Amino acid sequence: MDILGIDIGGSGIKGAPVDIETGSFTMPRFRIPTPNPAKPQAVADVVGDIVRHFNWHGPVGCGFPAVIQDGVAMTAANIHPNWVHKKASALFADTTGCPISVINDADAAGIAEMTFGAGKGHIGTVLIVTIGTGLGTALFTDGHLLPNTEFGHLIIRGKDAEQRASDYARKLKKMSWKKWAKALNEYLNTLEQLIWPDLIILGGGIAKAHQSFIPMLTVQTQIVPAQFLNEAGIVGAALAAQKLVLG
């Protein structure tokens, strides 16, 4: 069965139909830049454009960069503040005419990695960190998700962690891999001391360059790159939307 997965990010909104039995795309991914400003209706219109691109009429899963409770965005760290307390699932459903499931974007990426990727079959505590415009986190224990962890916003030496260790921060400050790895290592050490994971999976588009920084990390926990890279959000959003079909 195919479900359309859509990943809403700070720089781009991308989607593809996903075979939920294999986690593979059944059509090529389609991407549209995120509107600036990323106000609710503007983002919903892009989601509608992606749905129409695939001529889609079935269930849709959306990964969204915010804490999501019952389809409502409770935060807006990397998207327009007008999203706070907005019923994202209802807005997207009204715009597309499709049944919609909305989940935190890092949780979506984590579901993909735990189901088909680097965390598949892993018992214990697994932490997924998605590195991009911000730092997203997803935490699993024996395969069970603790939703809406916001560890990317831990305060480290007086600053939000993602201001130090995100890929955006690396590019903005023109940091070398060595200097950025030091900042990322400080962040991961802080997390390790708080939750003591058995495995850390590093995802986001930067994971494709993992050989440039993972060897420089010194945390005790085993660290591996995500297998889905920046496609994990699409796959995981589709998997999370199975509830629309199964009830």
N, C-alpha and C positions, 0 to 999 in steps of 0.2 A: 504493500500500500504506500502511496505517495502522500506527503503533507508538505505544503509550502512553508519553508522556514525563512524568516527575515531577521537580519541582525542590524539593529539601529545603533550606529556609532557616532562619535563626535565629528568625524570627517566624512563618513560615507554610510549609506543605507544600502544593504545588499541582500539578495535573496536567491533562492533556488528551490525547486521541488526536491524532496529528499525521500529516498526509499528507506522507510523506517526499519526495515528488516536488516539492512546492510549498512546504513549510514552514508550511502553514496548519493551524489547528485544524479538526477535523471535527465536534467537539462543544464546547459551552461549557466553559471552564475551571472546575475545581472546586478549592476551597481549604479547608483545615482548619488552624487555628492549631497551631504546633509545640508539642508537650507541654513542660511545665516541671515537673521537669527532663526534658531530651531524652535519656533513656537509651535504649539500643539497642532493647529490646523495645517500649517505648512509641512510638518513632518507626516501627518496623516495623509496629505495629498501625495507625497512621495511613496508612501506605503501603497496607496491606491494605484499609482503608476506601475509599481512592481507587480502588483496583482494582475493588472490589465496586460502587462507585458507577457505574462505567461498564460493569459486567457483563463485565469484560475477562478473556480467557483466552489472549491471545497474548503476544508479547515486550514487555518493559517496559524503558525506559531511565531511570535515576535520576541526577540531578546531586546531588552530596553535598558539603557544605562541609568538605573535608579533602583532604589528599594521598591519592590512591588508587593502590595498586599491586596488580594482579591481584585486584581486588575487595576488597582489605583497606584499611581506614582507617588511615593511618599517623600522623595528627595529629588534633587536636580543638580548634582555636582558638575556634570559635564554636558548639560543641556539647558535650555532656557528655563528660568525659574517659574514661568507660568505653568509648567507641568506639575508642580507640587499640588497634590490632592486632586489631580485630574484623573478621571476614569479612562485610562488609556485603552483598555480593551473595548469599551463601548464606543469611543471615538473612532477607533480603527474599524470596528464592525459597521458603524454607520457609514463610513467613507467607502468601504470596500464591498459591503453587502455579503461578507463572508463571516462564518463563525471564527472568532479570534481568541487565542490564548496569549497572554503576555507574562513574561518571566524576566527576572533580573538577567542582564546579558552575561555576566560572569557565571552565574548558576547554569545558564544554558550551555556555555562552553564546557563547564565541568561535567554536565550530563553526557555530552558527546564523548569526552575523554574517558569517562568511567564506563560508558557502554561499549564503545568500539575502539578507543584509543589507548593512551599510555597508562591509564588507570584500570583497564579492564581486568576483572578478576582479583583486584588487589584487596586484601583484607587489612583492616586497621584504619588509621586516620590518614586521609589524603587531602592535601591542600593544593588547589589549582590557583595560580596567579596569572591573570591575563595582563599583559604589558602593552599599553598603547597610549592613547591620549591621557588616560589615567591608569590606575592600578585596580583591577577587579580581582575579587577572590571568591572562591567557592570551596566549601569544606564538607567532606564526606567521611562518615565513619561506617566501616563495613558496608559500603555502597549506599548508605542513606545520607541524603542531603540535609544539611542545616542551612535553610535559605537565608538570603539577604545579609550575609556577613559583609561588613564594610571595612575590612582591614586595610584597604588602600588609603584610608583617612586617619590612620594612626598618627599621632603627633610624635615626631622624632626630632629632638633638639630644636623644639619650638616651631617646626614646620610640618605641614601635612605631608605624609610619606610620598604621595604621588608628585609633589613638587620637587622631590629629590631623586626619585628612582623610576619614574615613568619614561617611556620612550620619548614622549613630548619634551620632558625635561632634558633628556640627553641631547636631543636635537637643538632645543632652544639655547642651551648653555654650551653647545658645540663640544661636548665632553668626548674624550677618547674612550675606547672600550674599557681600558684599564680603570680610568677614573669613574666611569659610570658603574662598572662592576663593583667597585668599592661601595658606592651608594646603595646599589641593589643588595649587596652582601649585608650591609648594616640593617637594611629593612628586613631581610629574611632572617637574620639572627634574632631580631626583635620578635618576629612571629614565632620562631622556633622556641624561644623562651616562654612564650605565652601558651602555645597549644601543643607543642611537641609532636608534630606529625611524623608519620612513618615514611611518607613519600611527598615530595614537592614536584609538581608539574608546572613548568613555565610555558605559557602560551601567548597568543597574539602574534601578529605578523613578525615581530622581532625574533620569534623562536627559530625562524629559518636561518638566523645568524648565530645559533646557540654555541657554535664552536669558538666564536669570538669572545664569549664572556663566561659561559658555564664553567670552563676549567679554572677560572680565577676565583670562583666562589668557594668559601671555606666553611659553610654551615655543616653540621654533623649529619643532617638528614640527607638521604639520597635525593638527588635532583636530576630530573630527566626533562627533555623538551617535549612539548605537546606534539601529538601526531597530526592533529587537524589544523595546526597553525591558526590563521585567522578565519578559517572556515568552520571552526568549532561552534561558533554562535549560531550559525544557520542550522547546522545539524541538530544541536541541542534544543533549539527553539521548536523545531519540527517534532522531535521526540517528546518534548513536554506537552505538545498539543494533542497527543494521542488521547488524552482524557476527553476531548471534544467528540471523539469517535466512540470510545469505549464507555463513556459515561461515568 
